[in-house]
Amino acid sequence: MEKYGDSFFMNHIDAKEGIKKIVPIPTNHVEREVGFDEKNPFAYRYRVEGMTNETFEPYEVTHFRLKSSVDFDEYGKSMLEGGRRI
């Protein structure tokens, strides 16, 4: 989370018992898609690139982010960003 500013987890959900298992997803394989639905411009979903290239609804993915700036709206800001050379 410090490196990318984000951390993603896949939720394995059971209809009766709720969340049964949480599995981490590599941060560099996840993309948040916003504005894909013409009827709802605020709708978003997650696309996990790699072997499956599937899309997931927001309730299927837990997204933690370091929100220290408005420059990175959809994603968090890395703690290493300030030490990077321009």
C-alpha positions as CSV (number, residue, x, y, z in Angstrom):
1,M,0.0,0.0,0.0
2,E,2.9,2.4,0.7
3,K,4.4,1.7,-2.7
4,Y,1.3,2.3,-4.9
5,G,-1.1,4.1,-2.5
6,D,-3.7,1.4,-3.0
7,S,-4.5,-2.1,-1.9
8,F,-7.2,-4.3,-3.5
9,F,-8.8,-7.5,-2.1
10,M,-11.3,-9.9,-3.8
11,N,-14.3,-10.7,-1.6
12,H,-15.6,-14.3,-1.8
13,I,-19.3,-13.8,-0.7
14,D,-21.8,-16.4,0.4
15,A,-25.5,-15.3,0.1
16,K,-26.4,-16.5,3.7
17,E,-23.1,-16.0,5.6
18,G,-21.7,-12.9,4.0
19,I,-18.0,-12.6,3.2
20,K,-16.3,-16.0,3.6
21,K,-12.8,-15.2,2.3
22,I,-10.7,-12.2,1.3
23,V,-7.9,-12.7,-1.3
24,P,-5.4,-9.9,-2.1
25,I,-5.1,-8.8,-5.8
26,P,-1.9,-7.4,-7.2
27,T,-2.3,-3.6,-7.4
28,N,-0.7,-3.2,-10.8
29,H,-3.3,-5.5,-12.3
30,V,-6.4,-3.6,-11.2
31,E,-8.1,-0.7,-13.0
32,R,-11.1,1.2,-11.8
33,E,-13.5,1.9,-14.7
34,V,-15.7,5.0,-14.3
35,G,-18.3,6.3,-16.6
36,F,-19.0,3.0,-18.5
37,D,-22.7,3.3,-18.0
38,E,-24.5,6.1,-19.9
39,K,-27.5,6.0,-17.6
40,N,-25.5,6.4,-14.4
41,P,-22.3,8.5,-14.9
42,F,-21.2,7.8,-11.3
43,A,-21.2,4.0,-11.7
44,Y,-17.8,2.3,-11.5
45,R,-16.5,-1.2,-11.6
46,Y,-13.1,-2.9,-11.3
47,R,-11.2,-4.6,-14.1
48,V,-8.6,-7.2,-13.1
49,E,-6.2,-7.6,-16.0
50,G,-4.1,-10.7,-16.5
51,M,-5.3,-14.2,-17.2
52,T,-9.1,-13.6,-16.9
53,N,-9.5,-9.9,-17.7
54,E,-12.8,-9.9,-15.8
55,T,-14.8,-7.0,-14.4
56,F,-16.2,-6.9,-10.9
57,E,-18.8,-4.9,-9.1
58,P,-17.8,-2.6,-6.2
59,Y,-19.2,-4.9,-3.6
60,E,-16.9,-7.7,-4.9
61,V,-13.7,-5.8,-4.4
62,T,-12.4,-4.0,-1.3
63,H,-10.3,-1.0,-2.1
64,F,-8.1,0.7,0.5
65,R,-6.3,3.9,-0.6
66,L,-4.1,6.6,0.9
67,K,-6.1,9.7,0.2
68,S,-3.7,12.6,1.0
69,S,-4.2,14.7,-2.1
70,V,-7.0,15.6,-4.6
71,D,-4.6,15.0,-7.5
72,F,-5.3,11.3,-7.3
73,D,-9.1,11.1,-7.2
74,E,-9.8,7.4,-8.1
75,Y,-6.6,6.1,-6.6
76,G,-4.5,6.7,-3.6
77,K,-1.1,8.5,-3.4
78,S,2.0,6.6,-2.8
79,M,4.1,7.5,0.3
80,L,7.1,7.3,-1.9
81,E,5.8,10.0,-4.3
82,G,7.4,12.9,-2.4
83,G,10.9,11.3,-2.6
84,R,10.7,10.7,-6.4
85,R,12.9,12.8,-8.7
86,I,11.1,14.8,-11.4
